[in-house]
Amino acid sequence: MRSYKNSLNHLFLLLASIIMIYPVFWWIGAAFKSNEEMSSPGIFPKTWLWSNFTDGWNSVPNFSFTHFYGNTFTLIAGVLFTTVISTSLVAFAFARLDFPLRKLWFGILMVTLMLPQQVTIVPQYVMFNKLNWVNTYLPFYIPHILAAGVGGPFFIYLIIQFIRGLPRDLDEAAKIDGCSWFGIYWRIVLPLTKPALVTVAIYCFLWTWDDFFGQLIYINTVDKYTINLALKLFIDSQGSIPWGQLLAMSLVSILPAVTIFFLAQKQFVEGVASGAVKG
Amino acid sequence: MDTVTKKKRSNFWKRWDSPLAGYLFLSPWLIGFLLLTFWPMMMSLYYSFTDYSLLKAPEWAGLDNYNKILFKDSLFRTSLCVTLLFVVVSVPLKLVTALLVAMLLNRDIKGMSFYRTMIYFPSLIGTSIAVAILWKNIFSKDGFINQLLGLVGIEGRAWLTDPSTALGTLILLVVWQFGSSMIIFLAGLKQLPKDLYEASSVDGAGKVRQFFTITLPMLSPIILFNLVLQTINSFQMFTQSFVITKGGPIHSTYVYVMYLYERGFARFDMGYASALAWVLLVIIGIATAIIFSTSRLWVHYESEGGK
């Protein structure tokens, strides 16, 4: 009875897995297909067209995808670095320090967690436009330095929760030994917070990569384009879309996310779950 | 009494010691909040009462923008209807799927992490352009889905260029990515006390009964969390419809943020776009308030449960 039930469970899960993952496998196959073969529901192409990748890579005139990857990583590297520093500093203040109005600021942080970005996007654009920052990456770097970029409040919250779980004895001891607040942050809390910082870095990477709206608004010449904008250009520029090349390029574009996912599954799952369940 | 004064003294010491340090550490966020959230919010409220095109200074227009939006703008009404339909259909579908699959995954059987990975995978690539491109391809007229349907003898249709199915196709894409809700449910399910189930099955409760009397009530705070999160996110849907259908055919997928984008950043009608943003904020606020006010009826908190 039990083994029958177990295998039924396996059957359901296997079926669910196949439904979920089949389009992805089909995608991998389709990236190698010719346009004629594109719509066949089978995964494997008759002939493997590697040229989809090489042609696709150079499909945008004047710039190859190497350039767009370079742009994207420049953007993300700056954002990652600044986010990890700013959000951990702020989280340390909320989790360990006592100061007037702390509760009020924390409440505001919680509200901004839910605030839709549309309500600030117009004046932010006006502001960055006046500063001549449009078509640079500064509209991405500066908010992240101030922990106000995409996901900022969420990252602060995530690190606060993590620091609260660390034993306070350590910083008490350090304080007795004459360590300053910055010393406590830098030498004690920060090294212990590494797992949470890794989670923050992962999500920051993915969300910045996926922040199409921001990239669409702030970047408007092709030489500064990110991968997402390049793909959008690709899909819009040609009359009849060379699907093989397009699917090949979009497949390549998810590789960084996939790699991170398989390297750090644990942090991934924890990051998603940490918002809802205290633990 | 003695310990109280002692405590007070040490607190007093801390209070003198850390306010400055506290605000120093807080300053990145505090400046960011004031400069990049609070100030822009106030400005956008101000712009929403003006006629502003970026080129000229904003001109006071009173309630004109709101008047137009609420009473004369048929595109606003269309985009709001599309968005409401999208939210009302996609959010429950996504959450029900996520909960059912999470319950399937919440067992100690072999290969669980393999299944979890497979099922989570589509959510990983989230709202990226890459997935939108894939979707555009497989739901095109001679795409993979129609070929597949052809194999079982169903004649497909042009899913994305037919106004009656285009939005449904986008909803399917969003529901396909139920992974993060599922993982949150899974984490919640793992924390449910096993003895409750054992006790109730001794009392003769079946699986279905257990689901409705134990699992659902115990999980209700997490359901609420997921519901609020997904509702707020769904109101802001943009990328999928912008890339896959461009809002068409005949505005059947013309979501609210897409209208806001076109007003603000294609036509640089900043005053009007700001007003649209505030209307969206109010609508999201109302939706969230409705969810929270009904939550008293269905969310069960353990502390209130007489434990």
HADDOCK unambig.tbl for C-alpha pairs under 7 A between the chains (distance, minus, plus):
assign (segid A and resid 13 and name CA) (segid B and resid 115 and name CA) 6.62 0.50 0.50
assign (segid A and resid 17 and name CA) (segid B and resid 115 and name CA) 6.16 0.50 0.50
assign (segid A and resid 17 and name CA) (segid B and resid 118 and name CA) 5.44 0.50 0.50
assign (segid A and resid 17 and name CA) (segid B and resid 119 and name CA) 5.31 0.50 0.50
assign (segid A and resid 20 and name CA) (segid B and resid 118 and name CA) 6.98 0.50 0.50
assign (segid A and resid 20 and name CA) (segid B and resid 119 and name CA) 5.74 0.50 0.50
assign (segid A and resid 20 and name CA) (segid B and resid 122 and name CA) 6.92 0.50 0.50
assign (segid A and resid 21 and name CA) (segid B and resid 118 and name CA) 6.10 0.50 0.50
assign (segid A and resid 21 and name CA) (segid B and resid 119 and name CA) 6.99 0.50 0.50
assign (segid A and resid 39 and name CA) (segid B and resid 142 and name CA) 6.11 0.50 0.50
assign (segid A and resid 39 and name CA) (segid B and resid 143 and name CA) 4.73 0.50 0.50
assign (segid A and resid 39 and name CA) (segid B and resid 144 and name CA) 4.79 0.50 0.50
assign (segid A and resid 39 and name CA) (segid B and resid 147 and name CA) 6.78 0.50 0.50
assign (segid A and resid 40 and name CA) (segid B and resid 144 and name CA) 6.02 0.50 0.50
assign (segid A and resid 40 and name CA) (segid B and resid 147 and name CA) 6.46 0.50 0.50
assign (segid A and resid 41 and name CA) (segid B and resid 144 and name CA) 5.18 0.50 0.50
assign (segid A and resid 41 and name CA) (segid B and resid 147 and name CA) 6.12 0.50 0.50
assign (segid A and resid 41 and name CA) (segid B and resid 148 and name CA) 5.90 0.50 0.50
assign (segid A and resid 86 and name CA) (segid B and resid 28 and name CA) 6.24 0.50 0.50
assign (segid A and resid 89 and name CA) (segid B and resid 25 and name CA) 5.38 0.50 0.50
assign (segid A and resid 89 and name CA) (segid B and resid 26 and name CA) 6.93 0.50 0.50
assign (segid A and resid 90 and name CA) (segid B and resid 25 and name CA) 5.49 0.50 0.50
assign (segid A and resid 90 and name CA) (segid B and resid 26 and name CA) 4.74 0.50 0.50
assign (segid A and resid 90 and name CA) (segid B and resid 29 and name CA) 6.43 0.50 0.50
assign (segid A and resid 93 and name CA) (segid B and resid 22 and name CA) 5.31 0.50 0.50
assign (segid A and resid 93 and name CA) (segid B and resid 25 and name CA) 5.46 0.50 0.50
assign (segid A and resid 93 and name CA) (segid B and resid 26 and name CA) 5.78 0.50 0.50
assign (segid A and resid 97 and name CA) (segid B and resid 18 and name CA) 6.19 0.50 0.50
assign (segid A and resid 97 and name CA) (segid B and resid 22 and name CA) 5.59 0.50 0.50
assign (segid A and resid 98 and name CA) (segid B and resid 15 and name CA) 6.42 0.50 0.50
assign (segid A and resid 98 and name CA) (segid B and resid 18 and name CA) 5.99 0.50 0.50
assign (segid A and resid 98 and name CA) (segid B and resid 19 and name CA) 6.42 0.50 0.50
assign (segid A and resid 98 and name CA) (segid B and resid 22 and name CA) 6.57 0.50 0.50
assign (segid A and resid 99 and name CA) (segid B and resid 15 and name CA) 6.51 0.50 0.50
assign (segid A and resid 99 and name CA) (segid B and resid 18 and name CA) 6.23 0.50 0.50
assign (segid A and resid 99 and name CA) (segid B and resid 19 and name CA) 4.29 0.50 0.50
assign (segid A and resid 99 and name CA) (segid B and resid 22 and name CA) 5.77 0.50 0.50
assign (segid A and resid 100 and name CA) (segid B and resid 19 and name CA) 6.67 0.50 0.50
assign (segid A and resid 118 and name CA) (segid B and resid 277 and name CA) 5.66 0.50 0.50
assign (segid A and resid 119 and name CA) (segid B and resid 41 and name CA) 6.20 0.50 0.50
assign (segid A and resid 119 and name CA) (segid B and resid 44 and name CA) 6.85 0.50 0.50
assign (segid A and resid 119 and name CA) (segid B and resid 274 and name CA) 6.97 0.50 0.50
assign (segid A and resid 119 and name CA) (segid B and resid 277 and name CA) 5.01 0.50 0.50
assign (segid A and resid 119 and name CA) (segid B and resid 278 and name CA) 6.18 0.50 0.50
assign (segid A and resid 119 and name CA) (segid B and resid 281 and name CA) 6.96 0.50 0.50
assign (segid A and resid 120 and name CA) (segid B and resid 37 and name CA) 6.27 0.50 0.50
assign (segid A and resid 120 and name CA) (segid B and resid 40 and name CA) 5.13 0.50 0.50
assign (segid A and resid 120 and name CA) (segid B and resid 41 and name CA) 5.25 0.50 0.50
assign (segid A and resid 120 and name CA) (segid B and resid 44 and name CA) 6.63 0.50 0.50
assign (segid A and resid 122 and name CA) (segid B and resid 44 and name CA) 6.68 0.50 0.50
assign (segid A and resid 122 and name CA) (segid B and resid 270 and name CA) 6.62 0.50 0.50
assign (segid A and resid 122 and name CA) (segid B and resid 274 and name CA) 6.45 0.50 0.50
assign (segid A and resid 123 and name CA) (segid B and resid 40 and name CA) 5.08 0.50 0.50
assign (segid A and resid 123 and name CA) (segid B and resid 43 and name CA) 6.14 0.50 0.50
assign (segid A and resid 123 and name CA) (segid B and resid 44 and name CA) 5.81 0.50 0.50
assign (segid A and resid 124 and name CA) (segid B and resid 36 and name CA) 6.82 0.50 0.50
assign (segid A and resid 124 and name CA) (segid B and resid 40 and name CA) 6.10 0.50 0.50
assign (segid A and resid 143 and name CA) (segid B and resid 32 and name CA) 6.75 0.50 0.50
assign (segid A and resid 145 and name CA) (segid B and resid 28 and name CA) 6.96 0.50 0.50
assign (segid A and resid 146 and name CA) (segid B and resid 28 and name CA) 4.51 0.50 0.50
assign (segid A and resid 146 and name CA) (segid B and resid 29 and name CA) 5.23 0.50 0.50
assign (segid A and resid 146 and name CA) (segid B and resid 31 and name CA) 6.66 0.50 0.50
assign (segid A and resid 146 and name CA) (segid B and resid 32 and name CA) 4.58 0.50 0.50
assign (segid A and resid 147 and name CA) (segid B and resid 28 and name CA) 6.39 0.50 0.50
assign (segid A and resid 147 and name CA) (segid B and resid 29 and name CA) 5.24 0.50 0.50
assign (segid A and resid 147 and name CA) (segid B and resid 32 and name CA) 6.40 0.50 0.50
assign (segid A and resid 148 and name CA) (segid B and resid 29 and name CA) 6.76 0.50 0.50
assign (segid A and resid 148 and name CA) (segid B and resid 32 and name CA) 5.53 0.50 0.50
assign (segid A and resid 148 and name CA) (segid B and resid 33 and name CA) 6.66 0.50 0.50
assign (segid A and resid 148 and name CA) (segid B and resid 36 and name CA) 6.92 0.50 0.50
assign (segid A and resid 181 and name CA) (segid B and resid 21 and name CA) 6.91 0.50 0.50
assign (segid A and resid 210 and name CA) (segid B and resid 127 and name CA) 6.13 0.50 0.50
assign (segid A and resid 210 and name CA) (segid B and resid 128 and name CA) 5.09 0.50 0.50
assign (segid A and resid 212 and name CA) (segid B and resid 239 and name CA) 6.84 0.50 0.50
assign (segid A and resid 228 and name CA) (segid B and resid 129 and name CA) 5.86 0.50 0.50
assign (segid A and resid 247 and name CA) (segid B and resid 134 and name CA) 6.80 0.50 0.50
assign (segid A and resid 250 and name CA) (segid B and resid 130 and name CA) 4.58 0.50 0.50
assign (segid A and resid 251 and name CA) (segid B and resid 130 and name CA) 6.78 0.50 0.50
assign (segid A and resid 253 and name CA) (segid B and resid 130 and name CA) 6.93 0.50 0.50
assign (segid A and resid 254 and name CA) (segid B and resid 125 and name CA) 6.68 0.50 0.50
assign (segid A and resid 269 and name CA) (segid B and resid 183 and name CA) 6.82 0.50 0.50
assign (segid A and resid 272 and name CA) (segid B and resid 180 and name CA) 6.18 0.50 0.50
assign (segid A and resid 272 and name CA) (segid B and resid 183 and name CA) 6.78 0.50 0.50
assign (segid A and resid 272 and name CA) (segid B and resid 184 and name CA) 6.47 0.50 0.50
assign (segid A and resid 273 and name CA) (segid B and resid 183 and name CA) 6.29 0.50 0.50
assign (segid A and resid 273 and name CA) (segid B and resid 184 and name CA) 4.70 0.50 0.50
assign (segid A and resid 273 and name CA) (segid B and resid 187 and name CA) 6.19 0.50 0.50
assign (segid A and resid 276 and name CA) (segid B and resid 184 and name CA) 6.65 0.50 0.50
assign (segid A and resid 276 and name CA) (segid B and resid 222 and name CA) 6.43 0.50 0.50
assign (segid A and resid 276 and name CA) (segid B and resid 225 and name CA) 6.72 0.50 0.50
assign (segid A and resid 277 and name CA) (segid B and resid 188 and name CA) 6.50 0.50 0.50
